[in-house]
Amino acid sequence: MMNRKISKGKAGVKFFLAAALLAGSVVQGGAVSAAGAQSVQPTAKAAATPIMRDNLSKYGLVKDVELPVTVTAGGLSYTLEKIMIYDAKSKDAQGLAKQYGYDLDGAQYFIWTKITVENKGTTVVQRNFKDLKNKWRFNFGDLSEGEAFNIMPSKFVNIENSKSALWTWVLKPGEKLSSYQGFLYSGKFNYFEIWLDSKGTSATKYIVNEKK
């Protein structure tokens, strides 16, 4: 009687192990039985959030071309990646001024840009004590107030080719630099033009054409 019970117990264990192995092979092979759960479909990736490259519309400027925009002259390529215009008294403007050492000097607007410049020519291009000429400018159409002008970030003034706040820079042929730059402006916004001048050659690009 004892041997018979033990025999039945062994048979039960063998049956249980066989069932477990069978279930494991089904899971590993990816098969689904009629009694199994439905296969889980992969969820679609969430749509990428659009990059905010400007707030020009806040000032009545409707873009005719989308950023980034590139202008090239005299072997120098200038690309405006992003531009944000802030009231100079705003929290954003004051925060950037404090972080980088800008003196907003009673201006009405502080303009913060992200740029990429590249020397595609055969000679050095620079903006420093050897060459004080600004290579690019912004014009918003209020000639009575003059153009926007870039201002010195006092905390980065001695860092050549700064990637945080650009002031002095030197680019050898083939070199490229991405950085940020601040401007001041106190006029009206009628249009938006980038003006580039390098090696005696100039070029312009309208981001926003003149209002009619």
C-alpha positions in Angstrom: 0.0 0.0 0.0 2.8 2.4 0.9 4.6 1.7 -2.4 1.5 2.3 -4.4 1.0 5.7 -2.8 4.5 6.7 -3.5 4.2 5.6 -7.1 1.1 7.8 -7.5 2.9 10.7 -5.9 5.8 10.4 -8.4 3.4 10.3 -11.3 1.7 13.5 -10.1 5.1 15.3 -9.8 6.1 14.2 -13.3 2.7 15.5 -14.7 3.2 18.8 -12.9 6.7 19.2 -14.2 5.7 18.4 -17.7 2.9 20.9 -17.6 5.2 23.6 -16.2 7.8 23.0 -19.0 5.1 23.1 -21.6 3.8 26.4 -20.3 7.3 27.8 -20.2 7.9 26.9 -23.9 4.7 28.6 -24.9 5.7 31.8 -23.1 9.3 31.8 -24.5 8.0 31.1 -28.0 5.6 33.9 -27.9 2.6 31.7 -28.7 -0.9 32.5 -27.3 -3.4 29.7 -26.7 -7.2 30.1 -27.1 -7.5 30.5 -23.4 -4.6 32.9 -23.1 -4.7 36.7 -22.9 -4.6 38.8 -26.0 -1.1 40.0 -27.1 -0.2 43.5 -26.0 0.2 46.0 -28.9 3.1 48.5 -28.6 1.9 52.0 -27.8 2.5 54.7 -30.3 5.3 57.2 -29.4 4.0 60.5 -28.2 4.4 63.3 -30.7 7.5 65.4 -30.2 6.9 68.8 -28.7 7.6 71.5 -31.2 10.7 73.6 -30.4 9.8 77.2 -29.6 12.3 79.2 -31.7 10.9 82.7 -31.3 8.2 84.9 -29.8 8.0 87.4 -32.6 4.3 87.3 -32.9 4.0 88.8 -29.4 5.3 92.0 -31.0 3.2 91.9 -34.1 5.8 90.3 -36.3 4.5 87.6 -38.5 7.4 85.5 -40.0 7.8 85.1 -43.7 10.4 82.4 -43.2 10.8 80.0 -40.3 13.9 79.7 -38.1 16.6 78.6 -38.3 17.7 81.1 -41.0 21.2 81.3 -42.5 22.9 84.4 -44.1 26.3 84.1 -45.8 28.7 86.9 -46.8 32.5 87.0 -47.4 32.9 83.4 -46.3 31.1 83.9 -43.0 27.9 81.9 -42.4 25.6 83.2 -39.7 22.6 81.1 -38.6 19.9 82.5 -36.3 18.6 79.4 -34.4 16.3 81.1 -31.8 15.3 84.6 -30.8 13.3 85.7 -27.8 12.4 89.4 -27.2 11.7 90.4 -23.6 10.7 93.6 -21.9 13.9 94.8 -20.3 12.1 95.0 -16.9 10.7 91.5 -17.1 11.8 88.7 -14.8 13.3 86.8 -17.8 15.4 89.7 -19.0 16.6 90.6 -15.5 17.5 87.0 -14.8 19.7 86.7 -18.0 21.3 90.1 -17.3 22.3 89.0 -13.8 23.5 85.6 -15.0 25.8 86.8 -17.7 26.6 90.3 -16.6 24.6 92.4 -19.1 23.9 96.1 -18.4 20.4 96.8 -19.8 21.1 100.5 -19.5 17.5 101.7 -19.6 16.6 99.9 -22.8 13.1 99.0 -23.6 13.8 95.5 -24.8 16.3 92.8 -24.2 16.8 90.3 -27.1 18.3 86.9 -26.4 19.5 84.8 -29.4 21.0 81.4 -30.0 23.3 81.4 -33.0 25.8 79.4 -35.1 28.6 81.0 -37.0 30.9 79.2 -39.4 34.0 80.3 -41.3 33.6 78.9 -44.8 36.3 81.1 -46.2 40.1 80.8 -46.5 41.2 83.4 -44.0 40.5 84.1 -40.3 37.3 85.9 -39.4 37.2 87.5 -36.0 35.5 90.1 -33.7 38.0 91.2 -31.0 40.5 94.0 -30.3 42.1 93.2 -33.7 38.8 93.8 -35.5 36.1 95.6 -33.6 33.6 95.6 -36.5 30.3 93.9 -35.8 29.7 91.2 -38.4 26.0 91.0 -38.0 23.2 93.3 -37.0 19.4 93.3 -36.5 17.1 95.9 -37.9 13.4 96.0 -36.9 12.5 99.0 -39.0 12.4 101.9 -36.6 15.2 104.0 -38.1 14.6 106.9 -35.7 15.7 104.6 -32.8 18.5 102.9 -34.8 19.2 99.2 -35.0 19.4 96.7 -32.2 22.9 96.3 -30.9 24.7 93.5 -29.1 25.9 94.2 -25.6 28.8 93.0 -23.6 28.4 90.1 -21.1 30.8 91.3 -18.4 31.1 87.9 -16.8 32.3 86.4 -20.1 34.1 89.3 -21.7 37.5 87.6 -21.4 36.4 84.2 -22.7 37.1 83.9 -26.4 34.6 81.9 -28.4 32.4 81.5 -25.3 29.5 79.0 -25.9 27.5 80.6 -23.1 27.5 84.3 -23.9 29.4 85.5 -27.0 31.6 88.6 -27.1 35.0 88.2 -28.6 35.5 85.4 -31.1 38.0 84.0 -33.7 37.2 81.5 -36.4 39.9 79.9 -38.5 38.9 78.5 -41.9 36.5 75.6 -41.4 35.7 76.3 -37.8 32.2 76.6 -36.4 30.8 78.0 -33.2 27.4 77.8 -31.5 26.6 80.3 -28.7 24.2 82.8 -27.3 24.1 86.6 -27.6 22.2 89.5 -26.1 21.0 92.7 -27.8 19.2 95.9 -26.7 16.5 97.7 -28.6 14.1 100.5 -27.8 12.2 101.2 -31.0 9.1 99.9 -32.7 8.8 96.6 -34.6 7.9 97.1 -38.2 9.9 94.2 -39.8 12.9 92.0 -38.9 16.1 92.0 -41.0 19.4 90.3 -40.4 22.4 92.2 -42.0 25.7 90.4 -42.4 29.0 92.0 -43.4 32.3 90.2 -43.8 35.5 90.8 -45.9 33.9 93.7 -47.7 30.9 91.7 -48.7 27.4 92.1 -47.3 24.1 90.2 -47.4 20.6 90.6 -45.8 17.8 88.3 -45.0 14.3 89.3 -44.0 12.6 87.1 -41.4 9.6 89.5 -41.4 8.9 91.7 -44.3 8.0 95.3 -43.9 4.3 95.9 -42.9 2.2 97.3 -45.7 
